[in-house]
Every structure is written in C-alpha cells, then in structure tokens.
C-alpha cells in the first residue's frame, strides 16, 4: 500500500498485487456506490405514485429526477474534487461525510408534502453525492496498478446497475405495500450506518506512506485549478470520451426513468411488475456489462491501447437497432428480453472510459478529471435526459396519447450511435496520450 500511495504521487515504484486492505477498500467503495445509485435512482420506480399523490406533470417528474439533483451535483463536483486532489486531504472522511448527507436527504424526501419540498430534498441528495465518486476514483487509482485500473474502476462501477436494481425491486415492492414515502425513508436511513463503517474501517493511503515517500510527494508541485483544467482539456482523447460519456448518460438516465413509465403506461404493468422486470434489464444485465467492459479493456488494452475503448464503441453501435425493436414490441415479455443485450453493451463503457481518464492526466489532477466527466454526465445526462424526455412526452401527448413515451424512446434508441462514434475517435488517440502511471 505504501508503494502504491507513493506511486500515485508520481513516484516510480514497482507495481504490486493489491493488498487485503486495498481489497477491503474496493468492496466498501462498491457498497457505498450501490447506496449512491439506490438513493439516486429509486425515484424512477416511484415516479408514477409520486405523480399521482402530489398531482405532478411529466415535466415536473423529469425535473425531480434530473435537474433538481444534477445541477448541484455537477456544480459542486469540481471544487470538491479539487479538494480531494490535495495531498493533505483525507478522502475517506470526505466520502463518509458525503454518504451521510445524501442518505439523510433521501429519507427527508419521504417527508415531502408538495413539489417544492420534494424538489429541495432532491437538491440535498445531489449536494451529498457530489463528494463521492471523484474521491473514490482517486483512491482506486492510488491503490491499483495502471494495467488493472479499468477492471478496478469497473468493479466500483458495478454500484450503478446493482444500486439501480435494488432501487427498482425495493422501491416497487415497498411502494405497493406501504407507499412511496416509506420506500424513500427505508433506503435512506441505512446509509448513515454505512457512513460510520467507511469512517472507521477504510484508511487513507496517503497516511500509510513511508517518510521517504511522504517527503517525495511533498516535493511535487501541486497543480492549480487552471493548470489542471488546461492539462485535462489538452487531451483530445479526453474530450472525445467526455462527449461520448455525456451522451451515454443523457440517454441512459432518460431511458432509466421513462422506460419504467413506458411499461406501466403502454403495457399496463404494476410498479412491482415493472420494477422486477426492469431489474433484470437494468440490474443484472448492467452488472454483467459493466464487469465485461472492464475485463475486455484490460485484456485487449494490454495488446494495443486503442482496444481499451473498442468494445464500448462497437457495442453501442450494435445496441441501437436492438433497442429500437424492444420498444416497438407489443408483448412486454418480448420487449424486456430484447432490452437485455443493449443494456449489456451500453453498460460496458464505465470501466474503460473512467480508467482512460485516470491515465490521461497526472495524479495531481485525477479527481478533477473524474469530476469533469461527472459534470458532463450529470449536468447533460441526468440534468437534461429525464427532463427533456418528459418535455417531449408532454409535447407528443396530443398526437400519441398514452404512447407518447414510446415515441420518445424510439428516437433515444438511435441516438446511441453518437457515443459509439466518439468512443471510436477517442480510441485512435490512446496510444499517443495515455500515461504510464
């Protein structure tokens, strides 16, 4: 661990196998990220009962699921990441505090009596979650050898589909039994206990360095925010990955919310049925796709760095027509089955993309680089995806009626070709731009 922590500060040391402490860190961070997405995405399965109970429009639902969370998450992400990149920062404490804040605010969402109260509570969730992933990616990159970085970050990224899966299952079942308010409080409060586990079990690698490594790290001149940004955006590969990942998030968050509404409205499923059905698609298929993407990137990237992003680029191009067919089908069972393969292929980008980002900049800018990615993914993706999907659905209702969501999803399926193109463009730059450490 000492060697890896030193290496993270730009000090050349031999790569070693992850220690038991590193493995413990990875598992805890995975659980934290599961709670991150569980608390963030449970609103998707609860959208219809919330709409009915509070008398909301589709536009208001999209606002709650998207901009209310994403704007504050995105705006706070970069300064928090800048703080995480400082050598004296304890990133473990930062993650524990962030977890406690977003968990408490998720529970508060269940107490909301109107749209405005729920809006401010969702903003609180976004404020808390802004402190998690940039610091987590920085910790992982400090603790894992570069050639295993994609797999390690993909392992952390499993929290996205697992958290989404649990949100769909728990949210659907608890809503049917006790209502949406109890569901939100039930998933929020346990995060406060997990925050204590993070605080007392995980260790900050920077505190485990030898005196020599600490002295060497202190000798490295830190980057200012402007210098870090200049280095990040000087990478053409980073810019392409940022564009691709932002579009992926735009489509992914939009589809995650409105595909559930599509099955409830167009196929007549209950929240439990829709939650369990989509758990198979968004959860299990997403888990497999995220894991597979990291493994493929490490395996084929070792032969040629360009191939780190080959699978995401190819997969998204193949996924588009299959996804369109899934939304076209009238039998909901066939529709769910057809959504499995696109979900696997569209989930494969996480480890390769974020692994590349950590390798395209110096260690002093890693958390900031991750936060810039998250800024794009959340402001563009989560901020506008669910919201604009909802606006388009409202606009199409006079023409399509209850099928307006289906029409919106038709177009979203084909837009997946855009990130496929930019991931391919980024892959052509990796040989020249990826750093060794």
ABEGO torsion letter per residue (X at the ends): XAAAAAAAAGBBBBBBBBBAAAAAAAAAAAAAAAAAAAAAAAAAAAAAAAAAAAGBBAAAAAAAABAAAAAAAAAAAAAAAAAAABAABBAAAAAAAAAAAAAAAAAAAAABABAAAAAAAAAAAAAAAAAAAAAAAAAAAAABBAAAAAAAAAAAAAAAAAAAAAAAAAAAAAAAAAEAAAAAAAAAAAAAAAAAAAAAABBBAAAABBAAAAAAAAABBBBBAAAAAAAAAABAAAAAAAAAAAAAAAAAAAAAAAAAAAAAAAAGBBAAAAAAAAAAAAAAAAAAAAAAAAAAAAAAAAABAAAAAAAAAAAAAAAAAAAAAAAABABAAAAAAAAAAAAAAAAAAAAAAAAAAAAABBAAAAAAAAAAAAAAAAAAAAAAAAAAAAAAAAAAAAAAEAAAAAAAAAAAAAAAAAAAAAAAAAAAAAAAABBAX
